[in-house]
Amino acid sequence: MKTLLKMAWRNIWRNKKRTFLTMFSIFLAVFLSLFTRSMQVGSYSNMISNAVKLSTGYIQIHAKGYWEKKSINETFEDSPQLDSLLKNNTNISFVIPRLESFALASSGKHTKGAIVIGTNPQIENKLNKYSEKIIKGNYLSENDEAILVSEKLAEYLNVDVGDSLVLLGQGYHGITAAAKYQIKGIINFQFHNSIIN
């Protein structure tokens, strides 16, 4: 065995140029593989973080039966008991109450399907910094009965800050829900690499 190792060692250095070229090739291949993998893992982590932060979070809490039907009838009201239970859990760092649905947004002759997200503006802003993404108008305050509209939707519907937007959707028990809201601000999601529009 000792003789074989000795012969192998001598054979490696018999042609130094070939040995150094092989060592350099292996080193470069390993370095590039590690670099590419670290970039990939970092990109995945960043994409997951953005998707989670701006959308569902790492966990969602629904009323029993919601996931099967995904109906607004299966929603539940936020309660102090639930808030306390979630905030006292050391594994949970942030809680945002949200109500998400779809509606037909209409202004004049223009209509377009849009996602509607009802949330607490102050809590939402702590996580997503939406107030910094307002390009026109102002961010929402606690008791506003107004809405923020994405820049692309505002362009499509030809609306601006101060205009009214009619939202037509499905309400509780399948009844038609319609409401008219004043636009308080226009928000640019694309500029800030957001996934919502």
MODA-V85873 format. One record per helix or strand of 3 or more residues. SS is the DSSP state (h for helix, s for strand). FROM is the first residue (numbers start at 1). LEN is the number of residues. Records with the same first field share a line. If there is no record, write none. Layout:
SS=FROM-LEN / FROM-LEN
This chain:
h=2-11 / 16-39 / 66-4 / 72-3 / 80-8 / 121-8 / 130-4 / 151-7 / 172-3 / 190-3
s=98-10 / 110-10 / 134-4 / 146-5 / 164-7 / 176-12
